[in-house]
Amino acid sequence: MAEILALVEARLRTGLGEPDARAAVTFLGTERIEVLRFIDGDVVRYATLGMSAQPMADPSDPFADPVKGPRAELVLSVRAGLADTDQVLRKLAVLAASPQVEGVIVAPGASLDLGEPLWPGAPFSSVLVAEPGGLVEDLELDAPMEAVRFLPLLPMTHNEAAWKRVRGAQELQERWLSRGTDLRDPLRAPVALD
């Protein structure tokens, strides 16, 4: 596990640079989750470290493989200085622990809901998991382990999350794109869903 996390951190540094801060959270019955903060101009990126230590598995599978299975870390990018987004650290750790705690398999197109704002005053309490491969390349591991995927998180308002449940992730992303929505704006208004 420690070897995998060292490789994951090295990949994060390659893709995002040197972290300027890190925090660790441990939940009862789970492995420690760290959240690293990276500053890139006017954008701050938060990346989890620890979610990929174990493969995600279906909780109903009594024969879940301890080696095979999808592995991932989460990456959130927001504009710096507009809101107190550093308060998202614990929330990201909660999301990263969800595979261990709830048996959730986090994959592109999924919604993750916290039930409370991502940071104080945030209009978002959930995120859409986007496709990997943009900021940080997948990290290949020795077989039979699957690659670690670095999944971007896109904050959603309550109405956007409800619309996504009905229409799907692809349609929500197309709506954001067609309306020129700045998904990195921590104070953005919800996209029009008429």
Helices and strands as residue ranges (DSSP letters): H 2-16, E 21-25, E 33-40, E 43-49, G 51-53, E 71-79, G 85-87, H 88-102, E 111-113, E 124-129, E 148-157, H 158-167, H 169-178
